Protein backbone atom coordinates (compact mmCIF):
# COMPACT_ATOMS: atom_id res chain seq x y z
CA UNK A 1 0.00 0.00 0.00
CA UNK A 2 1.44 3.37 -1.07
CA UNK A 3 0.80 6.15 1.42
CA UNK A 4 0.66 9.74 0.12
CA UNK A 5 3.48 11.83 1.55
CA UNK A 6 2.74 15.39 2.55
CA UNK A 7 6.34 16.58 2.15
CA UNK A 8 6.23 15.51 -1.50
CA UNK A 9 2.92 17.24 -2.10
CA UNK A 10 1.32 13.93 -3.11
CA UNK A 11 -2.41 13.90 -3.88
CA UNK A 12 -3.04 10.73 -5.87
CA UNK A 13 -5.59 11.04 -8.65
CA UNK A 14 -8.42 8.54 -8.16
CA UNK A 15 -10.91 9.64 -10.83
CA UNK A 16 -10.56 7.18 -13.73
CA UNK A 17 -12.44 9.32 -16.26
CA UNK A 18 -10.25 12.36 -15.57
CA UNK A 19 -7.13 10.22 -15.90
CA UNK A 20 -8.29 8.89 -19.27
CA UNK A 21 -9.17 12.36 -20.57
CA UNK A 22 -5.78 13.69 -19.49
CA UNK A 23 -3.89 10.79 -21.08
CA UNK A 24 -5.61 11.37 -24.42
CA UNK A 25 -4.14 14.87 -24.62
CA UNK A 26 -0.77 13.44 -25.68
CA UNK A 27 -2.38 12.53 -29.01
CA UNK A 28 -2.49 16.22 -29.93
CA UNK A 29 1.17 15.83 -30.87
CA UNK A 30 2.93 13.28 -33.12
CA UNK A 31 5.99 13.11 -30.87
CA UNK A 32 6.65 9.52 -29.76
CA UNK A 33 8.45 9.89 -26.42
CA UNK A 34 6.40 10.88 -23.38
CA UNK A 35 7.75 11.72 -19.90
CA UNK A 36 5.34 11.49 -16.98
CA UNK A 37 6.34 13.36 -13.83
CA UNK A 38 5.37 11.72 -10.54
CA UNK A 39 3.26 8.73 -11.67
CA UNK A 40 2.48 7.80 -8.07
CA UNK A 41 0.21 4.74 -8.10
CA UNK A 42 -0.03 4.81 -11.89
CA UNK A 43 -3.64 5.78 -12.57
CA UNK A 44 -2.58 8.18 -15.33
CA UNK A 45 0.24 5.87 -16.45
CA UNK A 46 -2.25 3.09 -17.10
CA UNK A 47 -4.12 5.21 -19.64
CA UNK A 48 -0.95 6.69 -21.14
CA UNK A 49 0.21 3.17 -21.97
CA UNK A 50 -2.99 2.64 -23.96
CA UNK A 51 -2.34 5.56 -26.31
CA UNK A 52 -1.15 4.49 -29.77
CA UNK A 53 2.39 5.05 -31.05
CA UNK A 54 3.75 6.46 -27.80
CA UNK A 55 6.68 5.34 -25.65
CA UNK A 56 5.99 6.12 -22.00
CA UNK A 57 8.77 7.06 -19.60
CA UNK A 58 8.29 8.27 -16.03
CA UNK A 59 10.31 9.77 -13.21
CA UNK A 60 9.26 9.19 -9.61
CA UNK A 61 10.95 10.69 -6.56
CA UNK A 62 9.10 8.40 -4.11
CA UNK A 63 10.80 5.01 -3.78
CA UNK A 64 7.62 3.42 -2.42
CA UNK A 65 5.64 4.53 -5.47
CA UNK A 66 8.40 3.42 -7.86
CA UNK A 67 8.43 -0.05 -6.27
CA UNK A 68 4.63 -0.25 -6.53
CA UNK A 69 4.69 0.62 -10.24
CA UNK A 70 7.22 -2.14 -10.89
CA UNK A 71 5.35 -4.68 -8.77
CA UNK A 72 2.17 -3.92 -10.73
CA UNK A 73 4.08 -4.35 -14.01
CA UNK A 74 3.04 -0.90 -15.16
CA UNK A 75 6.56 0.41 -15.75
CA UNK A 76 9.99 -1.11 -15.42
CA UNK A 77 13.49 0.29 -15.64
CA UNK A 78 14.87 1.91 -17.77
CA UNK A 79 11.47 3.45 -18.63
CA UNK A 80 10.90 4.15 -14.95
CA UNK A 81 13.49 6.41 -13.37
CA UNK A 82 13.86 7.13 -9.68
CA UNK A 83 14.75 10.71 -8.88
CA UNK A 84 13.77 14.36 -8.86
CA UNK A 85 12.54 15.81 -12.17
CA UNK A 86 13.97 19.20 -11.24
CA UNK A 87 17.46 17.64 -11.11
CA UNK A 88 17.01 15.57 -14.27
CA UNK A 89 19.33 16.35 -17.19
CA UNK A 90 16.75 16.53 -19.97
CA UNK A 91 19.31 17.16 -22.70
CA UNK A 92 20.77 13.69 -22.14
CA UNK A 93 17.46 11.90 -21.62
CA UNK A 94 16.08 11.95 -25.16
CA UNK A 95 17.80 12.46 -28.50
CA UNK A 96 14.79 14.29 -29.91
CA UNK A 97 11.59 15.87 -28.72
CA UNK A 98 9.34 14.57 -25.94
CA UNK A 99 5.95 15.31 -24.40
CA UNK A 100 5.68 16.29 -20.74
CA UNK A 101 2.67 15.18 -18.68
CA UNK A 102 1.68 14.51 -15.09
CA UNK A 103 -0.40 15.16 -12.03
CA UNK A 104 2.11 17.77 -10.99
CA UNK A 105 2.96 18.24 -7.30
CA UNK A 106 1.51 21.63 -6.37
CA UNK A 107 4.56 22.63 -4.35
CA UNK A 108 6.90 22.54 -7.38
CA UNK A 109 4.48 23.21 -10.26
CA UNK A 110 5.93 26.65 -11.10
CA UNK A 111 9.46 25.20 -11.10
CA UNK A 112 8.30 22.51 -13.52
CA UNK A 113 6.92 25.21 -15.83
CA UNK A 114 10.20 27.14 -15.78
CA UNK A 115 12.14 23.97 -16.58
CA UNK A 116 9.76 23.30 -19.47
CA UNK A 117 10.44 26.80 -20.81
CA UNK A 118 14.18 26.25 -20.48
CA UNK A 119 13.84 23.15 -22.67
CA UNK A 120 11.06 24.46 -24.94
CA UNK A 121 12.93 23.48 -28.11
CA UNK A 122 12.56 19.83 -27.02
CA UNK A 123 9.01 19.95 -25.60
CA UNK A 124 6.29 20.52 -28.22
CA UNK A 125 3.49 19.70 -25.79
CA UNK A 126 2.93 19.81 -22.05
CA UNK A 127 -0.27 18.66 -20.36
CA UNK A 128 -1.30 17.89 -16.83
CA UNK A 129 -2.98 18.79 -13.59
CA UNK A 130 -2.26 21.93 -11.63
CA UNK A 131 -3.83 23.78 -8.76
CA UNK A 132 -6.68 25.68 -10.45
CA UNK A 133 -5.25 29.08 -9.53
CA UNK A 134 -1.90 28.19 -11.13
CA UNK A 135 -3.64 26.89 -14.26
CA UNK A 136 -5.61 30.13 -14.48
CA UNK A 137 -2.43 32.19 -14.13
CA UNK A 138 -0.77 30.27 -16.95
CA UNK A 139 -3.79 30.72 -19.24
CA UNK A 140 -4.74 34.27 -18.20
CA UNK A 141 -4.90 37.05 -20.79
CA UNK A 142 -3.59 40.58 -20.30
CA UNK A 143 -5.89 42.91 -18.43
CA UNK A 144 -6.71 40.34 -15.75
CA UNK A 145 -5.42 40.32 -12.17
CA UNK A 146 -4.21 36.73 -12.59
CA UNK A 147 -2.02 37.72 -15.57
CA UNK A 148 1.63 37.63 -14.64
CA UNK A 149 5.08 36.19 -15.25
CA UNK A 150 3.86 32.64 -15.94
CA UNK A 151 1.16 33.92 -18.31
CA UNK A 152 3.53 35.95 -20.48
CA UNK A 153 6.45 33.54 -20.57
CA UNK A 154 4.39 30.43 -21.32
CA UNK A 155 2.12 32.12 -23.85
CA UNK A 156 5.11 33.60 -25.68
CA UNK A 157 6.01 30.08 -26.78
CA UNK A 158 2.88 27.96 -26.28
CA UNK A 159 -0.85 28.02 -27.01
CA UNK A 160 -2.52 27.40 -23.64
CA UNK A 161 -5.93 25.86 -23.00
CA UNK A 162 -7.66 24.87 -19.76
CA UNK A 163 -9.17 21.51 -20.71
CA UNK A 164 -11.32 20.79 -17.64
CA UNK A 165 -11.49 21.31 -13.89
CA UNK A 166 -11.47 18.81 -11.04
CA UNK A 167 -12.87 19.01 -7.53
CA UNK A 168 -10.84 17.92 -4.49
CA UNK A 169 -12.82 14.66 -4.44
CA UNK A 170 -10.97 13.46 -7.54
CA UNK A 171 -7.83 12.95 -5.42
CA UNK A 172 -6.67 11.14 -2.30
CA UNK A 173 -6.10 12.76 0.02
CA UNK A 174 -8.35 15.57 -1.22
CA UNK A 175 -6.39 18.82 -1.58
CA UNK A 176 -7.81 21.99 -0.05
CA UNK A 177 -8.08 23.59 -3.49
CA UNK A 178 -9.68 22.84 -6.86
CA UNK A 179 -7.53 21.60 -9.71
CA UNK A 180 -7.49 22.01 -13.48
CA UNK A 181 -5.94 20.20 -16.42
CA UNK A 182 -4.21 22.39 -18.97
CA UNK A 183 -2.63 21.68 -22.32
CA UNK A 184 0.21 23.77 -23.74
CA UNK A 185 1.02 23.25 -27.43
CA UNK A 186 4.18 24.89 -28.68
CA UNK A 187 3.65 27.56 -31.29
CA UNK A 188 4.79 26.81 -34.85
CA UNK A 189 7.00 29.91 -34.75
CA UNK A 190 8.10 29.83 -31.14
CA UNK A 191 11.31 31.85 -31.39
CA UNK A 192 10.94 35.54 -30.58
CA UNK A 193 12.11 38.45 -32.76
CA UNK A 194 14.18 39.79 -29.86
CA UNK A 195 16.71 38.61 -27.30
CA UNK A 196 14.87 35.88 -25.42
CA UNK A 197 17.18 36.25 -22.41
CA UNK A 198 16.37 39.96 -22.24
CA UNK A 199 12.67 39.21 -22.77
CA UNK A 200 12.63 36.95 -19.69
CA UNK A 201 14.45 39.63 -17.69
CA UNK A 202 12.05 42.40 -18.76
CA UNK A 203 8.95 40.34 -17.94
CA UNK A 204 10.22 39.22 -14.52
CA UNK A 205 11.44 42.71 -13.62
CA UNK A 206 8.14 44.33 -14.61
CA UNK A 207 5.94 41.91 -12.66
CA UNK A 208 8.17 41.88 -9.59
CA UNK A 209 6.91 45.44 -9.11
CA UNK A 210 3.54 45.01 -10.74
CA UNK A 211 1.89 47.94 -8.92
CA UNK A 212 4.34 50.39 -10.43
CA UNK A 213 4.20 51.83 -13.93
CA UNK A 214 6.59 50.39 -16.48
CA UNK A 215 8.65 53.57 -16.30
CA UNK A 216 9.40 52.92 -12.62
CA UNK A 217 9.51 49.13 -12.59
CA UNK A 218 12.07 49.02 -15.43
CA UNK A 219 14.39 51.61 -13.85
CA UNK A 220 17.28 49.13 -13.73
CA UNK A 221 17.52 49.21 -17.53
CA UNK A 222 18.48 52.92 -17.42
CA UNK A 223 16.11 53.90 -20.22
CA UNK A 224 16.01 57.52 -18.98
CA UNK A 225 14.53 60.14 -21.34
CA UNK A 226 14.13 57.72 -24.22
CA UNK A 227 11.34 55.88 -22.42
CA UNK A 228 9.44 58.90 -21.08
CA UNK A 229 7.37 59.37 -24.25
CA UNK A 230 6.93 55.66 -24.93
CA UNK A 231 3.24 54.60 -25.00
CA UNK A 232 3.94 51.84 -22.45
CA UNK A 233 5.77 54.06 -19.93
CA UNK A 234 2.73 54.92 -17.81
CA UNK A 235 1.09 51.50 -18.05
CA UNK A 236 1.22 48.70 -15.50
CA UNK A 237 2.60 45.31 -16.60
CA UNK A 238 -0.72 43.41 -16.48
CA UNK A 239 -2.08 45.66 -19.27
CA UNK A 240 0.62 44.66 -21.79
CA UNK A 241 0.04 41.73 -24.13
CA UNK A 242 2.75 39.18 -24.90
CA UNK A 243 3.43 40.89 -28.24
CA UNK A 244 3.76 44.24 -26.49
CA UNK A 245 6.35 42.77 -24.12
CA UNK A 246 8.25 41.61 -27.21
CA UNK A 247 7.96 45.13 -28.65
CA UNK A 248 9.19 46.60 -25.36
CA UNK A 249 12.17 44.21 -25.34
CA UNK A 250 13.05 45.30 -28.87
CA UNK A 251 12.91 48.94 -27.74
CA UNK A 252 15.28 48.24 -24.81
CA UNK A 253 17.65 46.39 -27.15
CA UNK A 254 17.88 49.45 -29.40
CA UNK A 255 18.64 51.71 -26.43
CA UNK A 256 21.59 49.63 -25.36
Protein Blocks (a to p, Z undefined) as FASTA:
>chain_A
ZZddfklopacdfblklmmmmmmmmmmpcbfbdcdehklnommmmmmmmpghiacddddf
blklmmmmmmnomaccfkbccddfklpcfklmpmbdcdddddddfklmmmmmmmmmmmmm
mmmbccddddfklmmmmmpcehiakbcfklmmmmmmpccddfbdcdfklpccddfbdcdd
ddddddfblcccbdfklmmmmmmmmmmmmmbcfklmmmmnonmmmlmmpmklmpcfklpc
fklmmmmmmmmmmmZZ
